[in-house]
Amino acid sequence: MSVKAENMQFDIPEYMQSVGEHARVAARAMGRADSGMKDDALTAIAAAIEAAAGTLKSENEKDLAAGRQHGLDAALLDRLELNDARIAAMAEGLREIALLPDPVGSISDMNYRPSGIQVGRMRVPLGVIGIIYESRPNVTADAAGLCLKSGNAAILRGGSEAIHSNQAISKCIHQGLAEAGLPADAVQVIETTDRAAVGELIRMKNYVDVIVPRGGKGLIERISAEAQVPVIKHLHGVCHTYIDDQADIDKAIRVAVNAKTQRYGTCNTMETLLVSRAIAGKVLPPLAEKYQQAGVELRGCEASREILSGINEATEADWDEEYLAPILAIRIVDDLDAAMDHIAAHGSNHTDVIVTESLGNAQRFLHEVDSSSVMVNASSRFADGFEYGLGAEIGISTDKLHARGPVGLEGLTSLKYIVIGDGHIRE
């Protein structure tokens, strides 16, 4: 960034105005950048991150220490941590993005009209993307990479709990941009932890084209309520797995255990297990044994507590809860319709799964469950941009307009109509 925040003593409106102005200029330069320059920047950033692994971990430890001091729970500390595997994954994600086809400039649906003109649509960058996120410092690299590849400029505002980690990653990003001959202002990581910067960012409609919030429900509700800029969002991930009466027991156990225990603090982790009454007596006891071995607290409806003695009673609030913790709500339902009714009433339109060997039930579930990802016989943990082949994701959208589901490169672009004629005039 050309104007350093510390030299302005964090006059927040002035600082954010400067950030916005520089981002808008950088967005025009990014719109002109060819695929080779963008890919060179991504691979250079990946190399810089790998080379700086020691520094990244030491800066991250400052954030972890502060988090422990301030009483962050285990799930939040897990999100915050940068270890060797996660640093390697950041670099890998950037290289994966570099290998993806560049969507910018692609033309589709070109056809001749009766008038003789040709009409089609061209994919173009959105412009300036503001990303507001909590805890996970790897989002800094993922978001920067996706914005760069899609020809956008990015303004990144991470959480105060990850300020040291994010600034260290920012230095790697700027090093890679410089090596590729792209402007440093193409990715600006906000240097202040003052929450007023968020308020400014979400109202900068002259400079910012879209806001992407990633974090807890409170953050996203605030952004959605106060933003004067379009928002791509999901509030929370109350994800369900429904074990149908036509399910394969072994398959159901494998999927349901992974969906809950593979990682607890993610939005695509299963929070509620729905089980058909006809199969509950067979599948719940072996499932409960595996959950208890993994240290998962089970909270069940009356019918499930009759099968699994000793588990805690689920309250009505449990059906709407995103635990992000080793806690699972279990409900026995009569049939597929009852399962889909429960999902419609309590789901968050994020990711929902059916385990079944019935093609008809699978097709009904796919068609009727209104979520951004709907799965058959697969763990909800696959609802992820990397797993979907997007290279990385900037977030999950449960909205229905513009982008839905994991938002990758195409979700960060738009379409404009192009018309080609040869002196044609309208009669």
C-alpha positions, 0 to 999 in steps of 0.5 A: 500500500502506498500510504502506510497506516502507521504514518496516519496514526490510524485516522480510520476514515482517511486510511480506508479512503486511501485504501479504496482509492489505491484498490480502484487503481490497482483493479484497472491494472489487474483487468489488463494483466494477462494470464501469464503475469497472474500465474507468475505472481501466484507461483512467486507468492507460493515460493515466498510463503514456503521460504518464510515458513519459519517466520510465519510460524513465529508470528503465528505463535504470537497470535496463538499466545495472545489467543490463549491469554484471552481465553479462545476455545480449542476450536478457535485456536485450531482455526488460528494455528499455522503449522507446517502442513497448513503453510504447505497447503497455502502454497499448494493452493496458490499453485493449484489456482495458477493451473486453473483456466483463467476465466477472464475474457472467455466468451460464450453464447456467441450467435448471430441475430436476425439483424446480422449482429453477433451477440455473446457474453464475456466473463470479466472481473468484479473489480475490487473485492473486500474480504472480512474474515476471522481467525484463519490466517490461511484465508489471507493467501487463499483470498489473495490468490483467487482475487488475483487469478480472477483479475480483481483487486482485494482489500483483506481485513482479517481478525485482530486475533490473527494480525501478526500472521496476516501481516507476515503473509501479506509481505509474502504476497507483496514480494510475489506481486513485485516479482511478477510486475503487478501492483502491490495495491492489488492486495492490501491487508488492512493494518489496523485492528480497529473495528471502525475499519470494517464499518468504513469498508462495507460502506465504500460503494465508490471503491468496493464492488462486493464484500465477502464476510467469513466468520461467525454468525455475529460478524456476518449478521452485522455485515449483512445489516450494515453493508452498502455494498453487495455481500456474498455470504452464509450465516452459519453451517447447520449441516445434516446427514440423513441415514435413510431406511434404504442405507447400507449400514457400513457406508452410513457409519463411515460417512456419518463418523467422518462428517462429524469427527474429521474436523470440528471447527468448520462450517461443513461439519455435520451438526445434526444426524437424522436417522430413519426410524426403520433403521435406527436400532441397527445403525445408532448403537455402532455409531454411538460407540465410534462417536464416544471413542472420539469424545463426541457428546451426543444429544438425542431426541426421546426416541434416540435416547430409548436406543442409546441410554445415557446420552443427553437430551436434545432441546429444541435449540439444539436443532438450530445450533452450529456447534463447531465442537465435538457435540452432535444432535441426533433425531429419529424421523419417520421417513424421507419426507420427515427428514426433508421437513426437518432440514427445511425448518432447521437447516442453513442451506449450506450442505446436507447429505443422504445416505441411501441405496435407493435411487428414487430417494436419492433423486428426491433428496437432490431435487427437493433439499434447497441447499448450496451443496446436496450430497448422496453417500458422501461426507459433508466435509467435501463441501469445499472449494479445493475438493470441488476442483476450484483450487481454493475458495473465498467462502461459501455462499448460501444466497441464490443470486450471483454465486452459490456454494463454494465461491471460486474463480468464476464466482469472482467474475461477472458477465457482460454482453458484447455485440459485434457488427459491421456497420449495422444499424437498427431499422 
